[in-house]
Amino acid sequence: MINTIATILGIHRNSYFNYKKQGRPIISLLEKYFTKKDLEEFLESGRVRKLDNIDDTIAISIISFLQKLDVLYQEGGNPDLFYRFIVYYIQYSGSFNDWDDSYPWQGLDEIEEFQEVFYQYLIDSDTSMKQLRHTSLFINQLSRADLLFLNMNILDGFELMFNFKHPDIDNYFFSMHTRSDLLIEMKHGLEEALREVVSANRDDSIKQIVEELIEKTRETRIQAAKISPE
């Protein structure tokens, strides 16, 4: 990996260590987001194939998630319940790592854990059996890829989903809904749920509110860890 990065940057191996010691962002970028195989592929072909169609991949993820979310807007559904769950999950003790600034979603590799938290939230909520069944139908459809996509959007305040532009998404909305109705409904639902726990009279973006909630949650858990008896 070191030699590959040095070759890409046109520097000697010793310069790589100097760059790393100096904290140069290019080193962090290459090491964090690319594997050695990715970088070797770039050197050999001038491309990284997994990035060539990234817009199409994101569009597929958005459409897949929205198709499942649409269940909550059908008769008997309760989308607000899901949006309130998102707020709850951000603050849930098992969702984010205390000591890592990247806030990894620990449920990614344990879909059952995520589902159990959701089911317990539904049981504890004041909701009808019909809504419970309807919402369970939605959560049961979510795949590991959907949870990864949901996690990505929580961490960036749903900025990717709400601001991403792609013709496939436009075509989906033209065929399934009026243009962007489902995204608009989702955005409004999340805004209301998030502002309920922060402040009713704020104009912050979803991104700002989510970032604030995550940081508050992290600070609270770190403080609790410091004062709890060993």
PyMOL commands that set and color helices and strands:
alter all, ss='L'
color gray80, all
select helices_A, chain A and resi 2-9+13-22+25-33+36-45+49-52+54-73+79-90+111-124+129-141+144-155+159-163+167-176+181-198+206-227
alter helices_A, ss='H'
color red, helices_A
deselect
rebuild
show_as cartoon
